[in-house]
């Protein structure tokens, strides 16, 4: 797109957004929500409370359920264990946590996956 076309498209988008903003600012629902938010924030400031304090006051279980979900999600990912492969033909040794090792792939292509996995020793 040429620079002038991009300029005109941006200018048109700005006009559309300004029209939308004008319509929203005249909406009574928006005015009531903004008024409520302002009063709530001033009340929170008056009592020195944060949004978290208000949420925990209104919904005490929300904190517990959030912590429960986090605790359950963490154990699902386990660390991979290190395997040591020793090639009996060349005596070469490789230590890796996964199968995405260049030399290991070469060995598996040459001797087969089952044979190479037989060379593995679990290190921990």
Chimera marker file (.cmm) of the C-alpha trace (Angstrom):
<marker_set name="trace">
<marker id="1" x="0.000" y="0.000" z="0.000" r="1" g="1" b="0" radius="0.5"/>
<marker id="2" x="1.320" y="3.408" z="-0.851" r="1" g="1" b="0" radius="0.5"/>
<marker id="3" x="1.965" y="5.932" z="1.857" r="1" g="1" b="0" radius="0.5"/>
<marker id="4" x="-0.873" y="8.216" z="0.763" r="1" g="1" b="0" radius="0.5"/>
<marker id="5" x="-3.360" y="5.317" z="0.781" r="1" g="1" b="0" radius="0.5"/>
<marker id="6" x="-2.225" y="4.332" z="4.268" r="1" g="1" b="0" radius="0.5"/>
<marker id="7" x="-2.619" y="7.960" z="5.384" r="1" g="1" b="0" radius="0.5"/>
<marker id="8" x="-6.168" y="8.152" z="4.022" r="1" g="1" b="0" radius="0.5"/>
<marker id="9" x="-7.139" y="4.811" z="5.552" r="1" g="1" b="0" radius="0.5"/>
<marker id="10" x="-5.771" y="5.903" z="8.939" r="1" g="1" b="0" radius="0.5"/>
<marker id="11" x="-7.584" y="9.227" z="8.667" r="1" g="1" b="0" radius="0.5"/>
<marker id="12" x="-10.851" y="7.418" z="7.889" r="1" g="1" b="0" radius="0.5"/>
<marker id="13" x="-10.358" y="5.049" z="10.835" r="1" g="1" b="0" radius="0.5"/>
<marker id="14" x="-9.781" y="8.010" z="13.147" r="1" g="1" b="0" radius="0.5"/>
<marker id="15" x="-13.018" y="9.643" z="11.962" r="1" g="1" b="0" radius="0.5"/>
<marker id="16" x="-14.965" y="6.430" z="12.562" r="1" g="1" b="0" radius="0.5"/>
<marker id="17" x="-13.493" y="6.015" z="16.040" r="1" g="1" b="0" radius="0.5"/>
<marker id="18" x="-14.237" y="9.652" z="16.915" r="1" g="1" b="0" radius="0.5"/>
<marker id="19" x="-17.862" y="9.150" z="15.842" r="1" g="1" b="0" radius="0.5"/>
<marker id="20" x="-18.092" y="5.980" z="17.927" r="1" g="1" b="0" radius="0.5"/>
<marker id="21" x="-16.568" y="7.776" z="20.937" r="1" g="1" b="0" radius="0.5"/>
<marker id="22" x="-19.088" y="10.596" z="20.535" r="1" g="1" b="0" radius="0.5"/>
<marker id="23" x="-21.985" y="8.110" z="20.486" r="1" g="1" b="0" radius="0.5"/>
<marker id="24" x="-20.642" y="6.261" z="23.531" r="1" g="1" b="0" radius="0.5"/>
<marker id="25" x="-20.155" y="9.463" z="25.507" r="1" g="1" b="0" radius="0.5"/>
<marker id="26" x="-23.856" y="10.273" z="25.017" r="1" g="1" b="0" radius="0.5"/>
<marker id="27" x="-24.966" y="6.823" z="26.221" r="1" g="1" b="0" radius="0.5"/>
<marker id="28" x="-26.773" y="6.910" z="29.584" r="1" g="1" b="0" radius="0.5"/>
<marker id="29" x="-25.599" y="3.415" z="30.562" r="1" g="1" b="0" radius="0.5"/>
<marker id="30" x="-21.973" y="4.462" z="30.131" r="1" g="1" b="0" radius="0.5"/>
<marker id="31" x="-22.550" y="7.601" z="32.190" r="1" g="1" b="0" radius="0.5"/>
<marker id="32" x="-24.034" y="5.541" z="35.030" r="1" g="1" b="0" radius="0.5"/>
<marker id="33" x="-21.166" y="3.031" z="34.931" r="1" g="1" b="0" radius="0.5"/>
<marker id="34" x="-18.565" y="5.814" z="34.975" r="1" g="1" b="0" radius="0.5"/>
<marker id="35" x="-20.347" y="7.481" z="37.878" r="1" g="1" b="0" radius="0.5"/>
<marker id="36" x="-20.460" y="4.180" z="39.784" r="1" g="1" b="0" radius="0.5"/>
<marker id="37" x="-16.772" y="3.523" z="39.120" r="1" g="1" b="0" radius="0.5"/>
<marker id="38" x="-15.843" y="7.001" z="40.326" r="1" g="1" b="0" radius="0.5"/>
<marker id="39" x="-17.856" y="6.642" z="43.527" r="1" g="1" b="0" radius="0.5"/>
<marker id="40" x="-16.474" y="3.160" z="44.166" r="1" g="1" b="0" radius="0.5"/>
<marker id="41" x="-12.878" y="4.302" z="43.713" r="1" g="1" b="0" radius="0.5"/>
<marker id="42" x="-13.370" y="7.293" z="46.023" r="1" g="1" b="0" radius="0.5"/>
<marker id="43" x="-14.944" y="5.012" z="48.638" r="1" g="1" b="0" radius="0.5"/>
<marker id="44" x="-12.045" y="2.574" z="48.323" r="1" g="1" b="0" radius="0.5"/>
<marker id="45" x="-9.600" y="5.446" z="48.743" r="1" g="1" b="0" radius="0.5"/>
<marker id="46" x="-11.496" y="6.750" z="51.764" r="1" g="1" b="0" radius="0.5"/>
<marker id="47" x="-11.192" y="3.383" z="53.514" r="1" g="1" b="0" radius="0.5"/>
<marker id="48" x="-7.743" y="2.619" z="52.065" r="1" g="1" b="0" radius="0.5"/>
<marker id="49" x="-8.875" y="-0.588" z="50.378" r="1" g="1" b="0" radius="0.5"/>
<marker id="50" x="-7.613" y="-2.102" z="47.150" r="1" g="1" b="0" radius="0.5"/>
<marker id="51" x="-9.608" y="-3.818" z="44.454" r="1" g="1" b="0" radius="0.5"/>
<marker id="52" x="-8.404" y="-7.188" z="45.766" r="1" g="1" b="0" radius="0.5"/>
<marker id="53" x="-9.707" y="-6.301" z="49.229" r="1" g="1" b="0" radius="0.5"/>
<marker id="54" x="-13.140" y="-5.519" z="47.800" r="1" g="1" b="0" radius="0.5"/>
<marker id="55" x="-13.219" y="-8.709" z="45.726" r="1" g="1" b="0" radius="0.5"/>
<marker id="56" x="-12.204" y="-10.876" z="48.689" r="1" g="1" b="0" radius="0.5"/>
<marker id="57" x="-14.875" y="-9.156" z="50.777" r="1" g="1" b="0" radius="0.5"/>
<marker id="58" x="-17.619" y="-9.716" z="48.208" r="1" g="1" b="0" radius="0.5"/>
<marker id="59" x="-16.489" y="-13.174" z="47.032" r="1" g="1" b="0" radius="0.5"/>
<marker id="60" x="-14.271" y="-14.889" z="49.641" r="1" g="1" b="0" radius="0.5"/>
<marker id="61" x="-14.171" y="-18.144" z="47.668" r="1" g="1" b="0" radius="0.5"/>
<marker id="62" x="-12.636" y="-16.520" z="44.595" r="1" g="1" b="0" radius="0.5"/>
<marker id="63" x="-9.197" y="-16.463" z="46.200" r="1" g="1" b="0" radius="0.5"/>
<marker id="64" x="-9.385" y="-20.123" z="47.253" r="1" g="1" b="0" radius="0.5"/>
<marker id="65" x="-10.562" y="-21.384" z="43.865" r="1" g="1" b="0" radius="0.5"/>
<marker id="66" x="-7.839" y="-19.435" z="42.074" r="1" g="1" b="0" radius="0.5"/>
<marker id="67" x="-5.123" y="-20.858" z="44.341" r="1" g="1" b="0" radius="0.5"/>
<marker id="68" x="-6.538" y="-24.352" z="43.871" r="1" g="1" b="0" radius="0.5"/>
<marker id="69" x="-6.352" y="-24.097" z="40.095" r="1" g="1" b="0" radius="0.5"/>
<marker id="70" x="-2.772" y="-22.892" z="40.231" r="1" g="1" b="0" radius="0.5"/>
<marker id="71" x="-1.706" y="-25.683" z="42.568" r="1" g="1" b="0" radius="0.5"/>
<marker id="72" x="-3.253" y="-28.339" z="40.327" r="1" g="1" b="0" radius="0.5"/>
<marker id="73" x="-1.652" y="-27.002" z="37.154" r="1" g="1" b="0" radius="0.5"/>
<marker id="74" x="1.926" y="-26.956" z="38.467" r="1" g="1" b="0" radius="0.5"/>
<marker id="75" x="2.498" y="-30.709" z="39.024" r="1" g="1" b="0" radius="0.5"/>
<marker id="76" x="1.382" y="-31.615" z="35.487" r="1" g="1" b="0" radius="0.5"/>
<marker id="77" x="4.746" y="-30.534" z="34.066" r="1" g="1" b="0" radius="0.5"/>
<marker id="78" x="7.538" y="-32.799" z="35.181" r="1" g="1" b="0" radius="0.5"/>
<marker id="79" x="11.217" y="-32.431" z="34.481" r="1" g="1" b="0" radius="0.5"/>
<marker id="80" x="12.793" y="-34.799" z="31.999" r="1" g="1" b="0" radius="0.5"/>
<marker id="81" x="15.417" y="-37.180" z="33.255" r="1" g="1" b="0" radius="0.5"/>
<marker id="82" x="18.914" y="-37.299" z="31.815" r="1" g="1" b="0" radius="0.5"/>
<marker id="83" x="19.764" y="-40.349" z="29.744" r="1" g="1" b="0" radius="0.5"/>
<marker id="84" x="23.270" y="-41.431" z="28.874" r="1" g="1" b="0" radius="0.5"/>
<marker id="85" x="23.769" y="-43.308" z="25.597" r="1" g="1" b="0" radius="0.5"/>
<marker id="86" x="27.017" y="-45.226" z="25.064" r="1" g="1" b="0" radius="0.5"/>
<marker id="87" x="27.694" y="-46.407" z="21.533" r="1" g="1" b="0" radius="0.5"/>
<marker id="88" x="29.375" y="-49.835" z="21.822" r="1" g="1" b="0" radius="0.5"/>
<marker id="89" x="30.770" y="-49.535" z="18.292" r="1" g="1" b="0" radius="0.5"/>
<marker id="90" x="32.662" y="-46.263" z="18.750" r="1" g="1" b="0" radius="0.5"/>
<marker id="91" x="32.692" y="-45.868" z="22.539" r="1" g="1" b="0" radius="0.5"/>
<marker id="92" x="31.198" y="-42.391" z="22.172" r="1" g="1" b="0" radius="0.5"/>
<marker id="93" x="28.982" y="-41.215" z="25.061" r="1" g="1" b="0" radius="0.5"/>
<marker id="94" x="26.056" y="-38.756" z="24.821" r="1" g="1" b="0" radius="0.5"/>
<marker id="95" x="24.019" y="-37.286" z="27.682" r="1" g="1" b="0" radius="0.5"/>
<marker id="96" x="20.650" y="-35.761" z="26.798" r="1" g="1" b="0" radius="0.5"/>
<marker id="97" x="17.222" y="-35.055" z="28.273" r="1" g="1" b="0" radius="0.5"/>
<marker id="98" x="15.321" y="-35.455" z="25.029" r="1" g="1" b="0" radius="0.5"/>
<marker id="99" x="15.508" y="-37.179" z="21.680" r="1" g="1" b="0" radius="0.5"/>
<marker id="100" x="16.320" y="-34.011" z="19.757" r="1" g="1" b="0" radius="0.5"/>
<marker id="101" x="20.079" y="-34.561" z="19.763" r="1" g="1" b="0" radius="0.5"/>
<marker id="102" x="21.921" y="-34.504" z="16.437" r="1" g="1" b="0" radius="0.5"/>
<marker id="103" x="24.254" y="-37.450" z="17.059" r="1" g="1" b="0" radius="0.5"/>
<marker id="104" x="21.485" y="-39.463" z="18.722" r="1" g="1" b="0" radius="0.5"/>
<marker id="105" x="19.311" y="-38.982" z="15.644" r="1" g="1" b="0" radius="0.5"/>
<marker id="106" x="22.172" y="-40.134" z="13.428" r="1" g="1" b="0" radius="0.5"/>
<marker id="107" x="22.644" y="-43.270" z="15.538" r="1" g="1" b="0" radius="0.5"/>
<marker id="108" x="18.916" y="-44.045" z="15.433" r="1" g="1" b="0" radius="0.5"/>
<marker id="109" x="18.889" y="-43.618" z="11.658" r="1" g="1" b="0" radius="0.5"/>
<marker id="110" x="21.915" y="-45.913" z="11.275" r="1" g="1" b="0" radius="0.5"/>
<marker id="111" x="21.196" y="-48.663" z="13.847" r="1" g="1" b="0" radius="0.5"/>
<marker id="112" x="17.491" y="-48.227" z="14.571" r="1" g="1" b="0" radius="0.5"/>
<marker id="113" x="15.629" y="-46.636" z="17.468" r="1" g="1" b="0" radius="0.5"/>
<marker id="114" x="15.135" y="-49.835" z="19.462" r="1" g="1" b="0" radius="0.5"/>
<marker id="115" x="18.832" y="-50.733" z="19.331" r="1" g="1" b="0" radius="0.5"/>
<marker id="116" x="19.971" y="-47.238" z="20.349" r="1" g="1" b="0" radius="0.5"/>
<marker id="117" x="17.451" y="-47.089" z="23.222" r="1" g="1" b="0" radius="0.5"/>
<marker id="118" x="19.043" y="-50.323" z="24.448" r="1" g="1" b="0" radius="0.5"/>
<marker id="119" x="22.283" y="-48.381" z="24.888" r="1" g="1" b="0" radius="0.5"/>
<marker id="120" x="20.591" y="-45.877" z="27.258" r="1" g="1" b="0" radius="0.5"/>
<marker id="121" x="21.253" y="-45.578" z="30.973" r="1" g="1" b="0" radius="0.5"/>
<marker id="122" x="18.988" y="-43.409" z="33.118" r="1" g="1" b="0" radius="0.5"/>
<marker id="123" x="21.032" y="-40.908" z="35.151" r="1" g="1" b="0" radius="0.5"/>
<marker id="124" x="18.250" y="-39.162" z="37.018" r="1" g="1" b="0" radius="0.5"/>
<link id1="1" id2="2" r="1" g="1" b="0" radius="0.2"/>
<link id1="2" id2="3" r="1" g="1" b="0" radius="0.2"/>
<link id1="3" id2="4" r="1" g="1" b="0" radius="0.2"/>
<link id1="4" id2="5" r="1" g="1" b="0" radius="0.2"/>
<link id1="5" id2="6" r="1" g="1" b="0" radius="0.2"/>
<link id1="6" id2="7" r="1" g="1" b="0" radius="0.2"/>
<link id1="7" id2="8" r="1" g="1" b="0" radius="0.2"/>
<link id1="8" id2="9" r="1" g="1" b="0" radius="0.2"/>
<link id1="9" id2="10" r="1" g="1" b="0" radius="0.2"/>
<link id1="10" id2="11" r="1" g="1" b="0" radius="0.2"/>
<link id1="11" id2="12" r="1" g="1" b="0" radius="0.2"/>
<link id1="12" id2="13" r="1" g="1" b="0" radius="0.2"/>
<link id1="13" id2="14" r="1" g="1" b="0" radius="0.2"/>
<link id1="14" id2="15" r="1" g="1" b="0" radius="0.2"/>
<link id1="15" id2="16" r="1" g="1" b="0" radius="0.2"/>
<link id1="16" id2="17" r="1" g="1" b="0" radius="0.2"/>
<link id1="17" id2="18" r="1" g="1" b="0" radius="0.2"/>
<link id1="18" id2="19" r="1" g="1" b="0" radius="0.2"/>
<link id1="19" id2="20" r="1" g="1" b="0" radius="0.2"/>
<link id1="20" id2="21" r="1" g="1" b="0" radius="0.2"/>
<link id1="21" id2="22" r="1" g="1" b="0" radius="0.2"/>
<link id1="22" id2="23" r="1" g="1" b="0" radius="0.2"/>
<link id1="23" id2="24" r="1" g="1" b="0" radius="0.2"/>
<link id1="24" id2="25" r="1" g="1" b="0" radius="0.2"/>
<link id1="25" id2="26" r="1" g="1" b="0" radius="0.2"/>
<link id1="26" id2="27" r="1" g="1" b="0" radius="0.2"/>
<link id1="27" id2="28" r="1" g="1" b="0" radius="0.2"/>
<link id1="28" id2="29" r="1" g="1" b="0" radius="0.2"/>
<link id1="29" id2="30" r="1" g="1" b="0" radius="0.2"/>
<link id1="30" id2="31" r="1" g="1" b="0" radius="0.2"/>
<link id1="31" id2="32" r="1" g="1" b="0" radius="0.2"/>
<link id1="32" id2="33" r="1" g="1" b="0" radius="0.2"/>
<link id1="33" id2="34" r="1" g="1" b="0" radius="0.2"/>
<link id1="34" id2="35" r="1" g="1" b="0" radius="0.2"/>
<link id1="35" id2="36" r="1" g="1" b="0" radius="0.2"/>
<link id1="36" id2="37" r="1" g="1" b="0" radius="0.2"/>
<link id1="37" id2="38" r="1" g="1" b="0" radius="0.2"/>
<link id1="38" id2="39" r="1" g="1" b="0" radius="0.2"/>
<link id1="39" id2="40" r="1" g="1" b="0" radius="0.2"/>
<link id1="40" id2="41" r="1" g="1" b="0" radius="0.2"/>
<link id1="41" id2="42" r="1" g="1" b="0" radius="0.2"/>
<link id1="42" id2="43" r="1" g="1" b="0" radius="0.2"/>
<link id1="43" id2="44" r="1" g="1" b="0" radius="0.2"/>
<link id1="44" id2="45" r="1" g="1" b="0" radius="0.2"/>
<link id1="45" id2="46" r="1" g="1" b="0" radius="0.2"/>
<link id1="46" id2="47" r="1" g="1" b="0" radius="0.2"/>
<link id1="47" id2="48" r="1" g="1" b="0" radius="0.2"/>
<link id1="48" id2="49" r="1" g="1" b="0" radius="0.2"/>
<link id1="49" id2="50" r="1" g="1" b="0" radius="0.2"/>
<link id1="50" id2="51" r="1" g="1" b="0" radius="0.2"/>
<link id1="51" id2="52" r="1" g="1" b="0" radius="0.2"/>
<link id1="52" id2="53" r="1" g="1" b="0" radius="0.2"/>
<link id1="53" id2="54" r="1" g="1" b="0" radius="0.2"/>
<link id1="54" id2="55" r="1" g="1" b="0" radius="0.2"/>
<link id1="55" id2="56" r="1" g="1" b="0" radius="0.2"/>
<link id1="56" id2="57" r="1" g="1" b="0" radius="0.2"/>
<link id1="57" id2="58" r="1" g="1" b="0" radius="0.2"/>
<link id1="58" id2="59" r="1" g="1" b="0" radius="0.2"/>
<link id1="59" id2="60" r="1" g="1" b="0" radius="0.2"/>
<link id1="60" id2="61" r="1" g="1" b="0" radius="0.2"/>
<link id1="61" id2="62" r="1" g="1" b="0" radius="0.2"/>
<link id1="62" id2="63" r="1" g="1" b="0" radius="0.2"/>
<link id1="63" id2="64" r="1" g="1" b="0" radius="0.2"/>
<link id1="64" id2="65" r="1" g="1" b="0" radius="0.2"/>
<link id1="65" id2="66" r="1" g="1" b="0" radius="0.2"/>
<link id1="66" id2="67" r="1" g="1" b="0" radius="0.2"/>
<link id1="67" id2="68" r="1" g="1" b="0" radius="0.2"/>
<link id1="68" id2="69" r="1" g="1" b="0" radius="0.2"/>
<link id1="69" id2="70" r="1" g="1" b="0" radius="0.2"/>
<link id1="70" id2="71" r="1" g="1" b="0" radius="0.2"/>
<link id1="71" id2="72" r="1" g="1" b="0" radius="0.2"/>
<link id1="72" id2="73" r="1" g="1" b="0" radius="0.2"/>
<link id1="73" id2="74" r="1" g="1" b="0" radius="0.2"/>
<link id1="74" id2="75" r="1" g="1" b="0" radius="0.2"/>
<link id1="75" id2="76" r="1" g="1" b="0" radius="0.2"/>
<link id1="76" id2="77" r="1" g="1" b="0" radius="0.2"/>
<link id1="77" id2="78" r="1" g="1" b="0" radius="0.2"/>
<link id1="78" id2="79" r="1" g="1" b="0" radius="0.2"/>
<link id1="79" id2="80" r="1" g="1" b="0" radius="0.2"/>
<link id1="80" id2="81" r="1" g="1" b="0" radius="0.2"/>
<link id1="81" id2="82" r="1" g="1" b="0" radius="0.2"/>
<link id1="82" id2="83" r="1" g="1" b="0" radius="0.2"/>
<link id1="83" id2="84" r="1" g="1" b="0" radius="0.2"/>
<link id1="84" id2="85" r="1" g="1" b="0" radius="0.2"/>
<link id1="85" id2="86" r="1" g="1" b="0" radius="0.2"/>
<link id1="86" id2="87" r="1" g="1" b="0" radius="0.2"/>
<link id1="87" id2="88" r="1" g="1" b="0" radius="0.2"/>
<link id1="88" id2="89" r="1" g="1" b="0" radius="0.2"/>
<link id1="89" id2="90" r="1" g="1" b="0" radius="0.2"/>
<link id1="90" id2="91" r="1" g="1" b="0" radius="0.2"/>
<link id1="91" id2="92" r="1" g="1" b="0" radius="0.2"/>
<link id1="92" id2="93" r="1" g="1" b="0" radius="0.2"/>
<link id1="93" id2="94" r="1" g="1" b="0" radius="0.2"/>
<link id1="94" id2="95" r="1" g="1" b="0" radius="0.2"/>
<link id1="95" id2="96" r="1" g="1" b="0" radius="0.2"/>
<link id1="96" id2="97" r="1" g="1" b="0" radius="0.2"/>
<link id1="97" id2="98" r="1" g="1" b="0" radius="0.2"/>
<link id1="98" id2="99" r="1" g="1" b="0" radius="0.2"/>
<link id1="99" id2="100" r="1" g="1" b="0" radius="0.2"/>
<link id1="100" id2="101" r="1" g="1" b="0" radius="0.2"/>
<link id1="101" id2="102" r="1" g="1" b="0" radius="0.2"/>
<link id1="102" id2="103" r="1" g="1" b="0" radius="0.2"/>
<link id1="103" id2="104" r="1" g="1" b="0" radius="0.2"/>
<link id1="104" id2="105" r="1" g="1" b="0" radius="0.2"/>
<link id1="105" id2="106" r="1" g="1" b="0" radius="0.2"/>
<link id1="106" id2="107" r="1" g="1" b="0" radius="0.2"/>
<link id1="107" id2="108" r="1" g="1" b="0" radius="0.2"/>
<link id1="108" id2="109" r="1" g="1" b="0" radius="0.2"/>
<link id1="109" id2="110" r="1" g="1" b="0" radius="0.2"/>
<link id1="110" id2="111" r="1" g="1" b="0" radius="0.2"/>
<link id1="111" id2="112" r="1" g="1" b="0" radius="0.2"/>
<link id1="112" id2="113" r="1" g="1" b="0" radius="0.2"/>
<link id1="113" id2="114" r="1" g="1" b="0" radius="0.2"/>
<link id1="114" id2="115" r="1" g="1" b="0" radius="0.2"/>
<link id1="115" id2="116" r="1" g="1" b="0" radius="0.2"/>
<link id1="116" id2="117" r="1" g="1" b="0" radius="0.2"/>
<link id1="117" id2="118" r="1" g="1" b="0" radius="0.2"/>
<link id1="118" id2="119" r="1" g="1" b="0" radius="0.2"/>
<link id1="119" id2="120" r="1" g="1" b="0" radius="0.2"/>
<link id1="120" id2="121" r="1" g="1" b="0" radius="0.2"/>
<link id1="121" id2="122" r="1" g="1" b="0" radius="0.2"/>
<link id1="122" id2="123" r="1" g="1" b="0" radius="0.2"/>
<link id1="123" id2="124" r="1" g="1" b="0" radius="0.2"/>
</marker_set>
